[in-house]
Amino acid sequence: MIIYSVIFMLLALTFYSVGVWSEKEQGTLKKWHLTVFWIGLIFDTVGTTIMSRITNGGFELNFHGITGALAIALMMFHALWATIVLIKNDTEMKLKFHKFSILVWLIWLVPFISGAIYAMI
């Protein structure tokens, strides 16, 4: 099971990173970015769910658990907000959205890295 969780987490990192940094590079939020954000969120959720089953059944009140829960909540909010921005076709927000995307991505990296460290010790 551990190999599946690692694969899903690496896929989450890949999809989310591609979405965030291509949005920054292209200078505006596009529909395909939104698709990649949602795919990254799904992979992260599946990987996290598998990991929680491996580690004695779920959420732990520690640094990794708290930052992980915050990161998934932020990813969900990020994907929902991107959806709203695109539905409204808000040009100004599409141009500024990358700033929020990078912030969420950086926050998401904290539990990703701490999870890797936690697994090694």
Biopython code that builds the backbone (N, CA, C, O; Angstrom):
import numpy as np
from Bio.PDB.StructureBuilder import StructureBuilder

atoms = [
    (1, "MET", "N", (0.821, -1.210, 0.000)),
    (1, "MET", "CA", (0.000, 0.000, 0.000)),
    (1, "MET", "C", (0.859, 1.265, 0.000)),
    (1, "MET", "O", (0.468, 2.278, -0.580)),
    (2, "ILE", "N", (2.014, 1.213, 0.640)),
    (2, "ILE", "CA", (2.851, 2.412, 0.740)),
    (2, "ILE", "C", (3.276, 2.902, -0.638)),
    (2, "ILE", "O", (3.338, 4.108, -0.877)),
    (3, "ILE", "N", (3.568, 1.971, -1.548)),
    (3, "ILE", "CA", (3.993, 2.386, -2.884)),
    (3, "ILE", "C", (2.884, 3.143, -3.608)),
    (3, "ILE", "O", (3.162, 4.087, -4.347)),
    (4, "TYR", "N", (1.629, 2.737, -3.402)),
    (4, "TYR", "CA", (0.508, 3.440, -4.030)),
    (4, "TYR", "C", (0.360, 4.851, -3.463)),
    (4, "TYR", "O", (0.115, 5.804, -4.203)),
    (5, "SER", "N", (0.509, 4.972, -2.171)),
    (5, "SER", "CA", (0.378, 6.308, -1.571)),
    (5, "SER", "C", (1.497, 7.228, -2.055)),
    (5, "SER", "O", (1.263, 8.407, -2.322)),
    (6, "VAL", "N", (2.704, 6.695, -2.166)),
    (6, "VAL", "CA", (3.829, 7.502, -2.662)),
    (6, "VAL", "C", (3.575, 7.915, -4.105)),
    (6, "VAL", "O", (3.811, 9.066, -4.473)),
    (7, "ILE", "N", (3.097, 6.990, -4.920)),
    (7, "ILE", "CA", (2.802, 7.313, -6.326)),
    (7, "ILE", "C", (1.737, 8.408, -6.410)),
    (7, "ILE", "O", (1.890, 9.364, -7.170)),
    (8, "PHE", "N", (0.656, 8.271, -5.632)),
    (8, "PHE", "CA", (-0.393, 9.294, -5.660)),
    (8, "PHE", "C", (0.120, 10.650, -5.181)),
    (8, "PHE", "O", (-0.249, 11.682, -5.741)),
    (9, "MET", "N", (0.969, 10.657, -4.149)),
    (9, "MET", "CA", (1.492, 11.934, -3.654)),
    (9, "MET", "C", (2.437, 12.576, -4.682)),
    (9, "MET", "O", (2.435, 13.795, -4.858)),
    (10, "LEU", "N", (3.232, 11.755, -5.350)),
    (10, "LEU", "CA", (4.115, 12.295, -6.392)),
    (10, "LEU", "C", (3.317, 12.801, -7.590)),
    (10, "LEU", "O", (3.686, 13.798, -8.212)),
    (11, "LEU", "N", (2.230, 12.119, -7.909)),
    (11, "LEU", "CA", (1.353, 12.612, -8.979)),
    (11, "LEU", "C", (0.704, 13.938, -8.564)),
    (11, "LEU", "O", (0.563, 14.849, -9.380)),
    (12, "ALA", "N", (0.311, 14.037, -7.292)),
    (12, "ALA", "CA", (-0.254, 15.295, -6.791)),
    (12, "ALA", "C", (0.761, 16.421, -6.927)),
    (12, "ALA", "O", (0.433, 17.509, -7.399)),
    (13, "LEU", "N", (1.987, 16.155, -6.513)),
    (13, "LEU", "CA", (3.053, 17.163, -6.634)),
    (13, "LEU", "C", (3.248, 17.560, -8.088)),
    (13, "LEU", "O", (3.362, 18.747, -8.394)),
    (14, "THR", "N", (3.286, 16.601, -8.971)),
    (14, "THR", "CA", (3.509, 16.875, -10.392)),
    (14, "THR", "C", (2.376, 17.708, -10.983)),
    (14, "THR", "O", (2.622, 18.746, -11.597)),
    (15, "PHE", "N", (1.148, 17.260, -10.802)),
    (15, "PHE", "CA", (0.015, 17.977, -11.398)),
    (15, "PHE", "C", (-0.145, 19.369, -10.801)),
    (15, "PHE", "O", (-0.343, 20.341, -11.530)),
    (16, "TYR", "N", (-0.060, 19.467, -9.478)),
    (16, "TYR", "CA", (-0.242, 20.766, -8.843)),
    (16, "TYR", "C", (0.862, 21.739, -9.243)),
    (16, "TYR", "O", (0.597, 22.914, -9.497)),
    (17, "SER", "N", (2.092, 21.251, -9.297)),
    (17, "SER", "CA", (3.224, 22.103, -9.695)),
    (17, "SER", "C", (3.085, 22.571, -11.137)),
    (17, "SER", "O", (3.301, 23.746, -11.437)),
    (18, "VAL", "N", (2.724, 21.655, -12.028)),
    (18, "VAL", "CA", (2.531, 22.027, -13.442)),
    (18, "VAL", "C", (1.441, 23.082, -13.553)),
    (18, "VAL", "O", (1.606, 24.066, -14.275)),
    (19, "GLY", "N", (0.328, 22.892, -12.849)),
    (19, "GLY", "CA", (-0.761, 23.864, -12.904)),
    (19, "GLY", "C", (-0.355, 25.230, -12.393)),
    (19, "GLY", "O", (-0.600, 26.247, -13.043)),
    (20, "VAL", "N", (0.269, 25.250, -11.224)),
    (20, "VAL", "CA", (0.634, 26.527, -10.590)),
    (20, "VAL", "C", (1.685, 27.271, -11.410)),
    (20, "VAL", "O", (1.527, 28.460, -11.687)),
    (21, "TRP", "N", (2.748, 26.584, -11.795)),
    (21, "TRP", "CA", (3.844, 27.286, -12.466)),
    (21, "TRP", "C", (3.541, 27.596, -13.924)),
    (21, "TRP", "O", (4.056, 28.581, -14.454)),
    (22, "SER", "N", (2.732, 26.795, -14.581)),
    (22, "SER", "CA", (2.350, 27.163, -15.953)),
    (22, "SER", "C", (1.377, 28.335, -15.936)),
    (22, "SER", "O", (1.404, 29.181, -16.831)),
    (23, "GLU", "N", (0.517, 28.388, -14.922)),
    (23, "GLU", "CA", (-0.376, 29.551, -14.783)),
    (23, "GLU", "C", (0.462, 30.818, -14.595)),
    (23, "GLU", "O", (0.181, 31.845, -15.213)),
    (24, "LYS", "N", (1.478, 30.749, -13.753)),
    (24, "LYS", "CA", (2.367, 31.906, -13.528)),
    (24, "LYS", "C", (3.066, 32.286, -14.835)),
    (24, "LYS", "O", (3.115, 33.457, -15.212)),
    (25, "GLU", "N", (3.606, 31.273, -15.516)),
    (25, "GLU", "CA", (4.343, 31.518, -16.758)),
    (25, "GLU", "C", (3.440, 32.097, -17.850)),
    (25, "GLU", "O", (3.871, 32.976, -18.596)),
    (26, "GLN", "N", (2.201, 31.622, -17.956)),
    (26, "GLN", "CA", (1.288, 32.074, -19.002)),
    (26, "GLN", "C", (0.597, 33.380, -18.638)),
    (26, "GLN", "O", (0.001, 34.031, -19.496)),
    (27, "GLY", "N", (0.675, 33.763, -17.372)),
    (27, "GLY", "CA", (0.186, 35.075, -16.959)),
    (27, "GLY", "C", (-1.310, 35.200, -16.736)),
    (27, "GLY", "O", (-1.801, 36.287, -16.433)),
    (28, "THR", "N", (-2.038, 34.109, -16.881)),
    (28, "THR", "CA", (-3.474, 34.158, -16.654)),
    (28, "THR", "C", (-3.993, 32.756, -16.337)),
    (28, "THR", "O", (-3.416, 31.754, -16.759)),
    (29, "LEU", "N", (-5.072, 32.707, -15.599)),
    (29, "LEU", "CA", (-5.712, 31.445, -15.252)),
    (29, "LEU", "C", (-6.510, 30.935, -16.448)),
    (29, "LEU", "O", (-7.312, 31.669, -17.026)),
    (30, "LYS", "N", (-6.285, 29.674, -16.813)),
    (30, "LYS", "CA", (-6.986, 29.062, -17.943)),
    (30, "LYS", "C", (-7.718, 27.809, -17.473)),
    (30, "LYS", "O", (-7.452, 27.281, -16.393)),
    (31, "LYS", "N", (-8.648, 27.345, -18.311)),
    (31, "LYS", "CA", (-9.445, 26.174, -17.952)),
    (31, "LYS", "C", (-8.581, 24.941, -17.694)),
    (31, "LYS", "O", (-8.866, 24.159, -16.788)),
    (32, "TRP", "N", (-7.547, 24.771, -18.476)),
    (32, "TRP", "CA", (-6.726, 23.572, -18.289)),
    (32, "TRP", "C", (-5.975, 23.632, -16.969)),
    (32, "TRP", "O", (-5.699, 22.591, -16.372)),
    (33, "HIS", "N", (-5.633, 24.852, -16.491)),
    (33, "HIS", "CA", (-5.010, 24.972, -15.164)),
    (33, "HIS", "C", (-5.972, 24.455, -14.094)),
    (33, "HIS", "O", (-5.586, 23.719, -13.187)),
    (34, "LEU", "N", (-7.228, 24.860, -14.228)),
    (34, "LEU", "CA", (-8.250, 24.432, -13.282)),
    (34, "LEU", "C", (-8.360, 22.906, -13.262)),
    (34, "LEU", "O", (-8.436, 22.300, -12.193)),
    (35, "THR", "N", (-8.369, 22.301, -14.426)),
    (35, "THR", "CA", (-8.436, 20.849, -14.517)),
    (35, "THR", "C", (-7.260, 20.205, -13.789)),
    (35, "THR", "O", (-7.437, 19.237, -13.050)),
    (36, "VAL", "N", (-6.081, 20.734, -13.997)),
    (36, "VAL", "CA", (-4.883, 20.190, -13.363)),
    (36, "VAL", "C", (-4.923, 20.412, -11.844)),
    (36, "VAL", "O", (-4.470, 19.551, -11.090)),
    (37, "PHE", "N", (-5.457, 21.552, -11.384)),
    (37, "PHE", "CA", (-5.606, 21.783, -9.937)),
    (37, "PHE", "C", (-6.501, 20.707, -9.318)),
    (37, "PHE", "O", (-6.160, 20.129, -8.286)),
    (38, "TRP", "N", (-7.651, 20.441, -9.956)),
    (38, "TRP", "CA", (-8.574, 19.440, -9.433)),
    (38, "TRP", "C", (-7.939, 18.047, -9.442)),
    (38, "TRP", "O", (-8.111, 17.285, -8.490)),
    (39, "ILE", "N", (-7.216, 17.712, -10.499)),
    (39, "ILE", "CA", (-6.548, 16.409, -10.560)),
    (39, "ILE", "C", (-5.506, 16.299, -9.445)),
    (39, "ILE", "O", (-5.405, 15.265, -8.784)),
    (40, "GLY", "N", (-4.735, 17.363, -9.239)),
    (40, "GLY", "CA", (-3.756, 17.369, -8.148)),
    (40, "GLY", "C", (-4.417, 17.176, -6.799)),
    (40, "GLY", "O", (-3.913, 16.427, -5.962)),
    (41, "LEU", "N", (-5.538, 17.842, -6.578)),
    (41, "LEU", "CA", (-6.279, 17.701, -5.322)),
    (41, "LEU", "C", (-6.776, 16.262, -5.147)),
    (41, "LEU", "O", (-6.691, 15.705, -4.053)),
    (42, "ILE", "N", (-7.284, 15.674, -6.206)),
    (42, "ILE", "CA", (-7.772, 14.290, -6.126)),
    (42, "ILE", "C", (-6.624, 13.337, -5.785)),
    (42, "ILE", "O", (-6.763, 12.487, -4.905)),
    (43, "PHE", "N", (-5.496, 13.477, -6.476)),
    (43, "PHE", "CA", (-4.347, 12.615, -6.183)),
    (43, "PHE", "C", (-3.870, 12.810, -4.743)),
    (43, "PHE", "O", (-3.543, 11.839, -4.061)),
    (44, "ASP", "N", (-3.829, 14.051, -4.282)),
    (44, "ASP", "CA", (-3.400, 14.324, -2.913)),
    (44, "ASP", "C", (-4.356, 13.680, -1.908)),
    (44, "ASP", "O", (-3.919, 13.076, -0.929)),
    (45, "THR", "N", (-5.639, 13.810, -2.151)),
    (45, "THR", "CA", (-6.636, 13.241, -1.241)),
    (45, "THR", "C", (-6.541, 11.719, -1.201)),
    (45, "THR", "O", (-6.603, 11.121, -0.126)),
    (46, "VAL", "N", (-6.390, 11.090, -2.365)),
    (46, "VAL", "CA", (-6.255, 9.628, -2.411)),
    (46, "VAL", "C", (-4.971, 9.196, -1.701)),
    (46, "VAL", "O", (-4.994, 8.269, -0.891)),
    (47, "GLY", "N", (-3.860, 9.857, -2.000)),
    (47, "GLY", "CA", (-2.589, 9.521, -1.354)),
    (47, "GLY", "C", (-2.645, 9.708, 0.150)),
    (47, "GLY", "O", (-2.128, 8.879, 0.899)),
    (48, "THR", "N", (-3.266, 10.786, 0.598)),
    (48, "THR", "CA", (-3.412, 11.046, 2.030)),
    (48, "THR", "C", (-4.299, 10.002, 2.693)),
    (48, "THR", "O", (-4.009, 9.546, 3.798)),
    (49, "THR", "N", (-5.366, 9.628, 2.026)),
    (49, "THR", "CA", (-6.278, 8.611, 2.566)),
    (49, "THR", "C", (-5.556, 7.275, 2.731)),
    (49, "THR", "O", (-5.695, 6.616, 3.761)),
    (50, "ILE", "N", (-4.793, 6.880, 1.730)),
    (50, "ILE", "CA", (-4.040, 5.628, 1.818)),
    (50, "ILE", "C", (-3.026, 5.709, 2.959)),
    (50, "ILE", "O", (-2.905, 4.777, 3.753)),
    (51, "MET", "N", (-2.304, 6.818, 3.039)),
    (51, "MET", "CA", (-1.311, 6.993, 4.110)),
    (51, "MET", "C", (-1.961, 6.910, 5.487)),
    (51, "MET", "O", (-1.407, 6.298, 6.400)),
    (52, "SER", "N", (-3.126, 7.519, 5.636)),
    (52, "SER", "CA", (-3.783, 7.513, 6.947)),
    (52, "SER", "C", (-4.210, 6.102, 7.339)),
    (52, "SER", "O", (-4.224, 5.766, 8.523)),
    (53, "ARG", "N", (-4.552, 5.289, 6.371)),
    (53, "ARG", "CA", (-4.916, 3.891, 6.668)),
    (53, "ARG", "C", (-3.693, 3.076, 7.061)),
    (53, "ARG", "O", (-3.784, 2.154, 7.871)),
    (54, "ILE", "N", (-2.553, 3.421, 6.482)),
    (54, "ILE", "CA", (-1.315, 2.713, 6.809)),
    (54, "ILE", "C", (-0.847, 3.065, 8.226)),
    (54, "ILE", "O", (-0.337, 2.206, 8.946)),
    (55, "THR", "N", (-1.021, 4.317, 8.615)),
    (55, "THR", "CA", (-0.485, 4.810, 9.892)),
    (55, "THR", "C", (-1.508, 4.766, 11.010)),
    (55, "THR", "O", (-1.797, 5.786, 11.636)),
    (56, "ASN", "N", (-2.043, 3.613, 11.257)),
    (56, "ASN", "CA", (-2.940, 3.385, 12.402)),
    (56, "ASN", "C", (-4.193, 4.233, 12.399)),
    (56, "ASN", "O", (-4.626, 4.700, 13.452)),
    (57, "GLY", "N", (-4.772, 4.438, 11.253)),
    (57, "GLY", "CA", (-6.125, 4.923, 11.196)),
    (57, "GLY", "C", (-6.407, 6.397, 11.243)),
    (57, "GLY", "O", (-7.435, 6.774, 11.806)),
    (58, "GLY", "N", (-5.605, 7.240, 10.714)),
    (58, "GLY", "CA", (-6.102, 8.572, 10.506)),
    (58, "GLY", "C", (-5.287, 9.735, 11.008)),
    (58, "GLY", "O", (-4.072, 9.662, 11.194)),
    (59, "PHE", "N", (-6.016, 10.814, 11.218)),
    (59, "PHE", "CA", (-5.445, 12.103, 11.563)),
    (59, "PHE", "C", (-4.726, 12.048, 12.912)),
    (59, "PHE", "O", (-5.219, 11.469, 13.880)),
    (60, "GLU", "N", (-3.547, 12.669, 12.943)),
    (60, "GLU", "CA", (-2.807, 12.813, 14.185)),
    (60, "GLU", "C", (-2.591, 14.299, 14.443)),
    (60, "GLU", "O", (-2.269, 15.060, 13.531)),
    (61, "LEU", "N", (-2.771, 14.693, 15.681)),
    (61, "LEU", "CA", (-2.614, 16.099, 16.061)),
    (61, "LEU", "C", (-1.130, 16.386, 16.289)),
    (61, "LEU", "O", (-0.649, 16.430, 17.421)),
    (62, "ASN", "N", (-0.427, 16.579, 15.178)),
    (62, "ASN", "CA", (0.984, 16.939, 15.211)),
    (62, "ASN", "C", (1.245, 17.903, 14.062)),
    (62, "ASN", "O", (0.325, 18.253, 13.323)),
    (63, "PHE", "N", (2.482, 18.329, 13.908)),
    (63, "PHE", "CA", (2.816, 19.309, 12.874)),
    (63, "PHE", "C", (2.368, 18.851, 11.498)),
    (63, "PHE", "O", (1.722, 19.598, 10.764)),
    (64, "HIS", "N", (2.713, 17.619, 11.153)),
    (64, "HIS", "CA", (2.368, 17.107, 9.824)),
    (64, "HIS", "C", (0.853, 16.984, 9.646)),
    (64, "HIS", "O", (0.322, 17.328, 8.590)),
    (65, "GLY", "N", (0.170, 16.503, 10.658)),
    (65, "GLY", "CA", (-1.280, 16.358, 10.569)),
    (65, "GLY", "C", (-1.993, 17.685, 10.397)),
    (65, "GLY", "O", (-2.906, 17.811, 9.580)),
    (66, "ILE", "N", (-1.570, 18.676, 11.174)),
    (66, "ILE", "CA", (-2.207, 19.996, 11.109)),
    (66, "ILE", "C", (-1.906, 20.683, 9.776)),
    (66, "ILE", "O", (-2.814, 21.204, 9.128)),
    (67, "THR", "N", (-0.647, 20.684, 9.369)),
    (67, "THR", "CA", (-0.313, 21.340, 8.097)),
    (67, "THR", "C", (-0.912, 20.587, 6.913)),
    (67, "THR", "O", (-1.282, 21.197, 5.910)),
    (68, "GLY", "N", (-1.007, 19.258, 7.026)),
    (68, "GLY", "CA", (-1.630, 18.471, 5.951)),
    (68, "GLY", "C", (-3.101, 18.786, 5.796)),
    (68, "GLY", "O", (-3.593, 18.953, 4.680)),
    (69, "ALA", "N", (-3.813, 18.868, 6.926)),
    (69, "ALA", "CA", (-5.240, 19.218, 6.873)),
    (69, "ALA", "C", (-5.432, 20.621, 6.320)),
    (69, "ALA", "O", (-6.330, 20.857, 5.511)),
    (70, "LEU", "N", (-4.589, 21.551, 6.755)),
    (70, "LEU", "CA", (-4.648, 22.921, 6.243)),
    (70, "LEU", "C", (-4.380, 22.945, 4.740)),
    (70, "LEU", "O", (-5.058, 23.653, 3.995)),
    (71, "ALA", "N", (-3.400, 22.178, 4.302)),
    (71, "ALA", "CA", (-3.040, 22.168, 2.879)),
    (71, "ALA", "C", (-4.180, 21.630, 2.016)),
    (71, "ALA", "O", (-4.485, 22.200, 0.968)),
    (72, "ILE", "N", (-4.809, 20.544, 2.445)),
    (72, "ILE", "CA", (-5.922, 19.995, 1.654)),
    (72, "ILE", "C", (-7.086, 20.981, 1.632)),
    (72, "ILE", "O", (-7.719, 21.170, 0.593)),
    (73, "ALA", "N", (-7.369, 21.610, 2.768)),
    (73, "ALA", "CA", (-8.443, 22.615, 2.803)),
    (73, "ALA", "C", (-8.123, 23.776, 1.872)),
    (73, "ALA", "O", (-8.999, 24.250, 1.148)),
    (74, "LEU", "N", (-6.878, 24.237, 1.883)),
    (74, "LEU", "CA", (-6.477, 25.334, 0.990)),
    (74, "LEU", "C", (-6.533, 24.913, -0.482)),
    (74, "LEU", "O", (-6.946, 25.695, -1.338)),
    (75, "MET", "N", (-6.120, 23.690, -0.769)),
    (75, "MET", "CA", (-6.199, 23.203, -2.154)),
    (75, "MET", "C", (-7.651, 23.171, -2.629)),
    (75, "MET", "O", (-7.947, 23.531, -3.768)),
    (76, "MET", "N", (-8.544, 22.741, -1.756)),
    (76, "MET", "CA", (-9.970, 22.702, -2.098)),
    (76, "MET", "C", (-10.492, 24.116, -2.343)),
    (76, "MET", "O", (-11.166, 24.373, -3.341)),
    (77, "PHE", "N", (-10.173, 25.034, -1.420)),
    (77, "PHE", "CA", (-10.596, 26.421, -1.576)),
    (77, "PHE", "C", (-10.011, 27.016, -2.857)),
    (77, "PHE", "O", (-10.699, 27.729, -3.587)),
    (78, "HIS", "N", (-8.739, 26.721, -3.125)),
    (78, "HIS", "CA", (-8.053, 27.209, -4.319)),
    (78, "HIS", "C", (-8.758, 26.738, -5.589)),
    (78, "HIS", "O", (-9.014, 27.533, -6.493)),
    (79, "ALA", "N", (-9.070, 25.446, -5.655)),
    (79, "ALA", "CA", (-9.742, 24.895, -6.843)),
    (79, "ALA", "C", (-11.150, 25.467, -6.994)),
    (79, "ALA", "O", (-11.580, 25.774, -8.106)),
    (80, "LEU", "N", (-11.867, 25.608, -5.880)),
    (80, "LEU", "CA", (-13.216, 26.184, -5.941)),
    (80, "LEU", "C", (-13.174, 27.640, -6.381)),
    (80, "LEU", "O", (-13.985, 28.067, -7.203)),
    (81, "TRP", "N", (-12.228, 28.405, -5.834)),
    (81, "TRP", "CA", (-12.116, 29.812, -6.200)),
    (81, "TRP", "C", (-11.730, 29.952, -7.670)),
    (81, "TRP", "O", (-12.264, 30.807, -8.376)),
    (82, "ALA", "N", (-10.810, 29.119, -8.128)),
    (82, "ALA", "CA", (-10.431, 29.152, -9.551)),
    (82, "ALA", "C", (-11.641, 28.841, -10.429)),
    (82, "ALA", "O", (-11.819, 29.445, -11.486)),
    (83, "THR", "N", (-12.466, 27.901, -9.990)),
    (83, "THR", "CA", (-13.681, 27.562, -10.732)),
    (83, "THR", "C", (-14.596, 28.775, -10.828)),
    (83, "THR", "O", (-15.121, 29.075, -11.900)),
    (84, "ILE", "N", (-14.787, 29.467, -9.726)),
    (84, "ILE", "CA", (-15.658, 30.654, -9.705)),
    (84, "ILE", "C", (-15.101, 31.758, -10.590)),
    (84, "ILE", "O", (-15.843, 32.393, -11.339)),
    (85, "VAL", "N", (-13.795, 31.987, -10.505)),
    (85, "VAL", "CA", (-13.162, 33.024, -11.325)),
    (85, "VAL", "C", (-13.375, 32.737, -12.808)),
    (85, "VAL", "O", (-13.678, 33.646, -13.581)),
    (86, "LEU", "N", (-13.218, 31.484, -13.203)),
    (86, "LEU", "CA", (-13.396, 31.132, -14.619)),
    (86, "LEU", "C", (-14.863, 31.185, -15.039)),
    (86, "LEU", "O", (-15.172, 31.611, -16.152)),
    (87, "ILE", "N", (-15.764, 30.760, -14.165)),
    (87, "ILE", "CA", (-17.192, 30.847, -14.498)),
    (87, "ILE", "C", (-17.605, 32.297, -14.690)),
    (87, "ILE", "O", (-18.327, 32.620, -15.633)),
    (88, "LYS", "N", (-17.149, 33.175, -13.797)),
    (88, "LYS", "CA", (-17.477, 34.600, -13.905)),
    (88, "LYS", "C", (-16.699, 35.286, -15.027)),
    (88, "LYS", "O", (-17.023, 36.403, -15.431)),
    (89, "ASN", "N", (-15.669, 34.599, -15.522)),
    (89, "ASN", "CA", (-14.797, 35.154, -16.548)),
    (89, "ASN", "C", (-14.237, 36.517, -16.122)),
    (89, "ASN", "O", (-14.222, 37.469, -16.903)),
    (90, "ASP", "N", (-13.783, 36.588, -14.880)),
    (90, "ASP", "CA", (-13.239, 37.813, -14.296)),
    (90, "ASP", "C", (-11.794, 38.001, -14.762)),
    (90, "ASP", "O", (-10.876, 37.389, -14.216)),
    (91, "THR", "N", (-11.604, 38.831, -15.750)),
    (91, "THR", "CA", (-10.293, 39.025, -16.361)),
    (91, "THR", "C", (-9.261, 39.498, -15.355)),
    (91, "THR", "O", (-8.139, 38.993, -15.343)),
    (92, "GLU", "N", (-9.611, 40.447, -14.519)),
    (92, "GLU", "CA", (-8.663, 40.973, -13.532)),
    (92, "GLU", "C", (-8.221, 39.874, -12.560)),
    (92, "GLU", "O", (-7.036, 39.751, -12.251)),
    (93, "MET", "N", (-9.176, 39.083, -12.087)),
    (93, "MET", "CA", (-8.838, 38.008, -11.153)),
    (93, "MET", "C", (-8.035, 36.907, -11.850)),
    (93, "MET", "O", (-7.151, 36.314, -11.232)),
    (94, "LYS", "N", (-8.320, 36.627, -13.107)),
    (94, "LYS", "CA", (-7.550, 35.614, -13.827)),
    (94, "LYS", "C", (-6.087, 36.026, -13.942)),
    (94, "LYS", "O", (-5.192, 35.182, -13.916)),
    (95, "LEU", "N", (-5.850, 37.334, -14.069)),
    (95, "LEU", "CA", (-4.474, 37.835, -14.178)),
    (95, "LEU", "C", (-3.744, 37.815, -12.840)),
    (95, "LEU", "O", (-2.521, 37.677, -12.811)),
    (96, "LYS", "N", (-4.468, 37.949, -11.736)),
    (96, "LYS", "CA", (-3.856, 37.998, -10.403)),
    (96, "LYS", "C", (-3.850, 36.651, -9.684)),
    (96, "LYS", "O", (-3.179, 36.499, -8.664)),
    (97, "PHE", "N", (-4.574, 35.697, -10.193)),
    (97, "PHE", "CA", (-4.807, 34.455, -9.476)),
    (97, "PHE", "C", (-3.526, 33.692, -9.154)),
    (97, "PHE", "O", (-3.459, 32.988, -8.146)),
    (98, "HIS", "N", (-2.504, 33.830, -10.010)),
    (98, "HIS", "CA", (-1.262, 33.087, -9.804)),
    (98, "HIS", "C", (-0.604, 33.407, -8.461)),
    (98, "HIS", "O", (0.103, 32.566, -7.905)),
    (99, "LYS", "N", (-0.828, 34.603, -7.939)),
    (99, "LYS", "CA", (-0.230, 34.960, -6.641)),
    (99, "LYS", "C", (-0.792, 34.067, -5.544)),
    (99, "LYS", "O", (-0.046, 33.587, -4.691)),
    (100, "PHE", "N", (-2.088, 33.844, -5.559)),
    (100, "PHE", "CA", (-2.712, 32.962, -4.593)),
    (100, "PHE", "C", (-2.285, 31.516, -4.838)),
    (100, "PHE", "O", (-2.040, 30.768, -3.892)),
    (101, "SER", "N", (-2.198, 31.128, -6.104)),
    (101, "SER", "CA", (-1.793, 29.763, -6.448)),
    (101, "SER", "C", (-0.418, 29.438, -5.883)),
    (101, "SER", "O", (-0.219, 28.364, -5.315)),
    (102, "ILE", "N", (0.521, 30.344, -6.032)),
    (102, "ILE", "CA", (1.883, 30.105, -5.537)),
    (102, "ILE", "C", (1.887, 30.004, -4.014)),
    (102, "ILE", "O", (2.582, 29.156, -3.453)),
    (103, "LEU", "N", (1.124, 30.853, -3.347)),
    (103, "LEU", "CA", (1.039, 30.797, -1.886)),
    (103, "LEU", "C", (0.488, 29.441, -1.431)),
    (103, "LEU", "O", (1.049, 28.820, -0.528)),
    (104, "VAL", "N", (-0.589, 28.986, -2.041)),
    (104, "VAL", "CA", (-1.181, 27.689, -1.672)),
    (104, "VAL", "C", (-0.187, 26.563, -1.962)),
    (104, "VAL", "O", (-0.048, 25.643, -1.156)),
    (105, "TRP", "N", (0.496, 26.625, -3.089)),
    (105, "TRP", "CA", (1.486, 25.611, -3.449)),
    (105, "TRP", "C", (2.608, 25.554, -2.415)),
    (105, "TRP", "O", (3.015, 24.471, -1.995)),
    (106, "LEU", "N", (3.107, 26.724, -2.004)),
    (106, "LEU", "CA", (4.175, 26.763, -0.992)),
    (106, "LEU", "C", (3.707, 26.173, 0.335)),
    (106, "LEU", "O", (4.443, 25.424, 0.977)),
    (107, "ILE", "N", (2.498, 26.504, 0.741)),
    (107, "ILE", "CA", (1.946, 25.948, 1.982)),
    (107, "ILE", "C", (1.773, 24.434, 1.834)),
    (107, "ILE", "O", (2.039, 23.690, 2.778)),
    (108, "TRP", "N", (1.332, 23.972, 0.664)),
    (108, "TRP", "CA", (1.157, 22.543, 0.414)),
    (108, "TRP", "C", (2.480, 21.792, 0.502)),
    (108, "TRP", "O", (2.509, 20.637, 0.925)),
    (109, "LEU", "N", (3.579, 22.441, 0.105)),
    (109, "LEU", "CA", (4.883, 21.776, 0.158)),
    (109, "LEU", "C", (5.308, 21.428, 1.587)),
    (109, "LEU", "O", (6.045, 20.464, 1.795)),
    (110, "VAL", "N", (4.851, 22.203, 2.568)),
    (110, "VAL", "CA", (5.257, 21.956, 3.954)),
    (110, "VAL", "C", (4.864, 20.546, 4.401)),
    (110, "VAL", "O", (5.739, 19.798, 4.836)),
    (111, "PRO", "N", (3.583, 20.146, 4.314)),
    (111, "PRO", "CA", (3.269, 18.775, 4.719)),
    (111, "PRO", "C", (3.811, 17.718, 3.750)),
    (111, "PRO", "O", (4.066, 16.584, 4.153)),
    (112, "PHE", "N", (3.984, 18.077, 2.497)),
    (112, "PHE", "CA", (4.571, 17.119, 1.549)),
    (112, "PHE", "C", (5.983, 16.764, 2.005)),
    (112, "PHE", "O", (6.346, 15.589, 2.071)),
    (113, "ILE", "N", (6.774, 17.787, 2.320)),
    (113, "ILE", "CA", (8.160, 17.566, 2.754)),
    (113, "ILE", "C", (8.194, 16.951, 4.148)),
    (113, "ILE", "O", (8.963, 16.022, 4.397)),
    (114, "SER", "N", (7.362, 17.463, 5.064)),
    (114, "SER", "CA", (7.373, 16.903, 6.416)),
    (114, "SER", "C", (6.903, 15.446, 6.411)),
    (114, "SER", "O", (7.364, 14.643, 7.222)),
    (115, "GLY", "N", (5.994, 15.108, 5.506)),
    (115, "GLY", "CA", (5.553, 13.716, 5.388)),
    (115, "GLY", "C", (6.682, 12.811, 4.934)),
    (115, "GLY", "O", (6.825, 11.692, 5.427)),
    (116, "ALA", "N", (7.481, 13.291, 3.999)),
    (116, "ALA", "CA", (8.622, 12.506, 3.542)),
    (116, "ALA", "C", (9.646, 12.323, 4.671)),
    (116, "ALA", "O", (10.196, 11.237, 4.853)),
    (117, "ILE", "N", (9.886, 13.388, 5.414)),
    (117, "ILE", "CA", (10.817, 13.306, 6.548)),
    (117, "ILE", "C", (10.253, 12.394, 7.635)),
    (117, "ILE", "O", (10.962, 11.545, 8.175)),
    (118, "TYR", "N", (8.979, 12.579, 7.948)),
    (118, "TYR", "CA", (8.315, 11.768, 8.973)),
    (118, "TYR", "C", (8.375, 10.285, 8.626)),
    (118, "TYR", "O", (8.556, 9.447, 9.510)),
    (119, "ALA", "N", (8.225, 9.956, 7.343)),
    (119, "ALA", "CA", (8.259, 8.552, 6.901)),
    (119, "ALA", "C", (9.655, 7.956, 7.046)),
    (119, "ALA", "O", (9.792, 6.745, 7.217)),
    (120, "MET", "N", (10.691, 8.788, 6.979)),
    (120, "MET", "CA", (12.050, 8.292, 7.065)),
    (120, "MET", "C", (12.514, 8.051, 8.507)),
    (120, "MET", "O", (13.450, 7.291, 8.752)),
    (121, "ILE", "N", (11.836, 8.718, 9.461)),
    (121, "ILE", "CA", (12.302, 8.556, 10.853)),
    (121, "ILE", "C", (11.379, 7.739, 11.709)),
    (121, "ILE", "O", (11.655, 7.531, 12.891)),
]
sb = StructureBuilder()
sb.init_structure("model")
sb.init_model(0)
sb.init_chain("A")
sb.init_seg("    ")
for serial, (resi, resn, name, xyz) in enumerate(atoms, 1):
    if name == "N":
        sb.init_residue(resn, " ", resi, " ")
    sb.init_atom(name, np.array(xyz, "f"), 0.0, 1.0, " ", f" {name:<3s}", serial, name[0])
structure = sb.get_structure()
